Amino acid sequence: MELIDVTFLSPVALSLLRISVGVVFFSSGKSHATNPKERGERFWLAL
């Protein structure tokens, strides 16, 4: 039984990982920027 060479998929996998991390950071940053008072109360900060 011969294994299939899948090393060509590593750039694709890294790109998908970077995109998913970017989406998470963007959505988190957007929610923090649109609701700063709520974010401050959540972390016990007075704004």
N, C-alpha and C positions, 0 to 999 in steps of 0.2 A: 504494500500500500504506500503510495507516494503522497507526501503532504503538499498542499497548495501554497505557493509563495504569495503571501498577502502583504509584503512590505510596501507595496505601492499604495496601500490604504492609509499608511501613517500620516501623510500630509492632510488627507481628507479628514481623518479622525481629529487631528490637532486643530484644523480649521473649525470643525463643528464644535469642539470644546471651547475654543476662543469665542465663537459666536454666542454660545449658550451662556458663558460667563459674562459677556458684554450685555446680553439681554437682562440678566439678573441685576447687574450693577446699574444699568440704565433705569430699570423699573424702580429699584430701591431709591436711587437718587432723585427720580422724578417725584415719588411720593414724599420724600423728605423736603423737597423744594416747594411743593404745593401746599403742604400742611406743616409749616415749621412750629406752630404753637402746639399742635397735637404731638409732634415728635418731641418737643421739649418737655411736655408733661409726662410723656412716656418714660423719659430718662431723668425725670425730676429736676429739670432745668427751668428757670424762670426767664421768659423772653419779654 
